[in-house]
Amino acid sequence: MPKAQADIANTALRIQQMGSAYDEERGFVPYNAKHFPEVRDFFGKRCCYCGDTLELSRTAQDHLIPMNKSSLGLHAWGNVVPACTDCNAQRQGKEWHSFLVRRARTDAAERYERVQEFVTKFRYAPKPENLRKVAEDLYSEVGTVAMALIATKVRRFRETL
């Protein structure tokens, strides 16, 4: 549960429809979890970073560009890749290129090329300057609205005492 204005805005940014709108603009059905098997298949049912075979119980949907205020990745085709739970846990927002090189070792060139093919296939290249403006507005507006709602709830609570 969000506890501060920034937490509330982060939640809003994650659940917003920007990724869906971006997919539609590129002519794709908006990405969601039911599409993940197609993404897994693109990578040969292997982790895009280390290349380990993905068991369903040890598979995560990772975002090449993280979905947060600073990175501004979208939950959209071309940004969601399959990762084993170990790589997903270890990556923790690290830049995907260097993380892949470290994890893939001798297969780094091949794995890197496959990720690049994936990103290219889905034409994932949102304009950061546009996303930054939208995100800044969203953070400001959502935070303001959320804090006003919290203040109203506190006032109502006090009135019932």
C-alpha positions as CSV (number, residue, x, y, z in Angstrom):
1,M,0.0,0.0,0.0
2,P,1.5,3.4,-1.0
3,K,2.5,5.5,2.0
4,A,3.8,8.7,0.6
5,Q,3.1,11.0,-2.3
6,A,6.0,9.5,-4.4
7,D,4.7,6.0,-3.6
8,I,1.2,6.9,-4.8
9,A,2.6,8.4,-8.0
10,N,4.8,5.4,-8.7
11,T,1.8,3.2,-8.3
12,A,-0.2,5.3,-10.7
13,L,2.6,5.4,-13.3
14,R,2.8,1.6,-13.2
15,I,-0.9,1.0,-13.6
16,Q,-1.5,3.7,-16.2
17,Q,-2.4,3.0,-19.8
18,M,0.6,4.5,-21.5
19,G,2.0,1.2,-22.5
20,S,-1.3,0.1,-24.0
21,A,-1.6,3.4,-25.9
22,Y,1.9,3.0,-27.1
23,D,1.2,-0.5,-28.4
24,E,-1.9,0.6,-30.2
25,E,0.0,3.5,-31.8
26,R,2.4,1.0,-33.3
27,G,-0.5,-1.3,-34.5
28,F,-0.2,-3.9,-31.8
29,V,-2.8,-5.4,-29.5
30,P,-1.9,-4.0,-26.0
31,Y,0.6,-6.3,-24.3
32,N,-0.6,-8.3,-21.3
33,A,0.3,-11.4,-19.4
34,K,-1.5,-13.7,-21.8
35,H,1.0,-12.7,-24.5
36,F,4.0,-13.8,-22.4
37,P,4.2,-17.3,-24.0
38,E,4.8,-15.6,-27.3
39,V,7.6,-13.6,-25.8
40,R,9.1,-16.7,-24.2
41,D,8.9,-18.5,-27.5
42,F,10.8,-15.7,-29.2
43,F,13.7,-16.3,-26.9
44,G,13.5,-20.1,-27.3
45,K,12.0,-20.5,-23.8
46,R,15.3,-19.3,-22.4
47,C,16.3,-16.5,-20.1
48,C,17.2,-13.5,-22.3
49,Y,20.1,-12.7,-20.0
50,C,21.8,-16.0,-19.0
51,G,20.2,-18.4,-21.5
52,D,19.0,-20.9,-18.9
53,T,16.0,-22.9,-19.9
54,L,12.9,-21.3,-18.4
55,E,10.7,-23.5,-16.2
56,L,7.3,-21.9,-15.7
57,S,7.8,-21.8,-11.9
58,R,11.1,-19.9,-12.4
59,T,10.1,-17.4,-15.0
60,A,9.6,-13.7,-14.7
61,Q,8.5,-10.9,-17.0
62,D,11.3,-8.4,-16.9
63,H,11.3,-4.9,-18.3
64,L,14.4,-4.0,-20.3
65,I,13.8,-0.4,-19.4
66,P,12.4,-0.4,-15.8
67,M,8.9,1.0,-15.2
68,N,9.8,3.8,-12.8
69,K,10.0,7.6,-12.7
70,S,13.6,7.8,-13.7
71,S,13.8,5.1,-16.4
72,L,10.3,5.5,-17.8
73,G,10.0,2.0,-19.3
74,L,6.5,0.9,-20.5
75,H,4.7,-2.3,-20.0
76,A,4.5,-2.8,-23.8
77,W,5.6,-5.1,-26.6
78,G,9.4,-4.9,-27.0
79,N,10.1,-4.0,-23.4
80,V,8.9,-7.1,-21.6
81,V,11.3,-10.0,-21.8
82,P,11.6,-13.4,-20.2
83,A,14.1,-13.8,-17.4
84,C,14.8,-16.6,-14.9
85,T,14.0,-15.6,-11.4
86,D,17.7,-15.5,-10.5
87,C,18.5,-12.9,-13.2
88,N,15.3,-11.0,-12.4
89,A,16.3,-10.8,-8.7
90,Q,19.9,-9.9,-9.4
91,R,19.3,-7.3,-12.1
92,Q,17.4,-4.9,-9.7
93,G,17.2,-2.0,-12.2
94,K,20.7,-2.3,-13.5
95,E,21.2,-1.3,-17.2
96,W,20.2,-4.4,-19.2
97,H,23.1,-4.3,-21.7
98,S,25.9,-4.6,-19.1
99,F,23.9,-7.0,-17.0
100,L,23.4,-9.3,-20.0
101,V,27.1,-9.2,-20.8
102,R,27.9,-10.2,-17.2
103,R,25.3,-13.0,-17.1
104,A,25.7,-14.4,-20.6
105,R,29.5,-14.5,-20.6
106,T,30.7,-16.2,-23.8
107,D,27.2,-16.1,-25.3
108,A,26.9,-12.4,-24.7
109,A,27.0,-11.4,-28.4
110,E,24.4,-13.9,-29.4
111,R,22.0,-13.0,-26.5
112,Y,22.5,-9.3,-27.0
113,E,21.7,-9.7,-30.7
114,R,18.5,-11.7,-29.9
115,V,17.3,-8.9,-27.5
116,Q,18.0,-6.3,-30.1
117,E,16.0,-8.3,-32.7
118,F,13.1,-8.4,-30.2
119,V,13.2,-4.7,-29.6
120,T,13.5,-4.0,-33.3
121,K,10.6,-6.4,-34.2
122,F,8.3,-4.5,-31.9
123,R,9.7,-1.1,-32.7
124,Y,10.1,-0.3,-29.1
125,A,11.6,3.2,-29.0
126,P,9.3,5.6,-27.1
127,K,10.5,9.2,-27.0
128,P,11.9,9.8,-23.5
129,E,11.3,13.6,-23.7
130,N,7.6,13.0,-24.2
131,L,7.4,10.3,-21.5
132,R,9.3,12.5,-19.1
133,K,6.8,15.3,-19.5
134,V,3.8,13.0,-19.1
135,A,5.4,11.3,-16.1
136,E,6.2,14.6,-14.4
137,D,2.6,15.8,-14.9
138,L,1.2,12.5,-13.7
139,Y,3.4,12.5,-10.6
140,S,2.4,16.0,-9.7
141,E,-1.3,15.6,-10.4
142,V,-1.7,12.1,-8.8
143,G,0.3,13.1,-5.8
144,T,-1.8,16.2,-5.3
145,V,-5.1,14.4,-5.7
146,A,-4.0,11.5,-3.4
147,M,-2.8,13.8,-0.7
148,A,-6.1,15.8,-0.9
149,L,-8.1,12.6,-0.5
150,I,-6.0,11.5,2.5
151,A,-6.5,14.9,4.1
152,T,-10.3,14.6,3.6
153,K,-10.3,11.1,5.1
154,V,-8.3,12.4,8.1
155,R,-10.8,15.3,8.6
156,R,-13.8,12.8,8.4
157,F,-12.1,10.5,10.9
158,R,-11.6,13.4,13.4
159,E,-15.2,14.4,13.0
160,T,-16.4,10.9,14.1
161,L,-14.3,10.9,17.3
